[in-house]
Amino acid sequence: MKTIIVLDYPQTFGFKVRKELPTFNGEYCEVRNEILLRQLRRQKIYSPCHLYTDYVVGIVEPFDNGTTSGEVWHLFS
């Protein structure tokens, strides 16, 4: 299970995913964006200027600190 942290935009929040994520090559990733949209809705993330469907995962920073592994996502709109 991986930890995902969405950093700053539209706000910082996190969640866990079991699904295997494909290698991020810097382009649109359907798998990540489906997960993102589901979590935005589930967590009712405050987004005053954009619809949830306006957000895409633009930058992915993998991390592994020995006890937790996952990704930090930076969103674009």
C-alpha positions, -999 to 999 in steps of 0.1 A, spaced: 0 0 0 13 34 -10 7 68 7 -2 96 -16 2 132 -5 -13 160 -26 7 191 -18 -7 226 -15 -30 229 -45 -60 230 -40 -50 221 -5 -27 195 12 -44 161 18 -34 125 18 -47 90 13 -36 54 8 -38 34 -24 -36 -3 -30 -37 -1 -68 -4 -6 -86 6 28 -101 23 29 -135 56 46 -140 49 84 -143 65 97 -174 56 134 -170 25 131 -191 -12 126 -184 -19 95 -163 -54 81 -165 -49 59 -134 -37 86 -112 -63 111 -123 -92 86 -117 -78 81 -82 -74 118 -77 -110 126 -88 -124 99 -65 -104 112 -35 -114 149 -42 -150 138 -40 -147 114 -11 -128 139 11 -149 169 -1 -118 189 -8 -125 227 -8 -119 240 -44 -134 275 -48 -120 283 -83 -121 250 -102 -143 219 -107 -127 187 -95 -125 175 -131 -102 205 -139 -73 191 -119 -47 167 -132 -16 152 -116 12 172 -132 43 163 -111 50 131 -92 78 128 -66 83 92 -53 95 88 -17 105 59 5 116 68 41 121 32 52 87 28 69 64 45 44 66 47 6 45 66 -18 43 96 -40 38 134 -36 15 147 -62 15 183 -75 -17 192 -93 -22 214 -123 -55 229 -135 
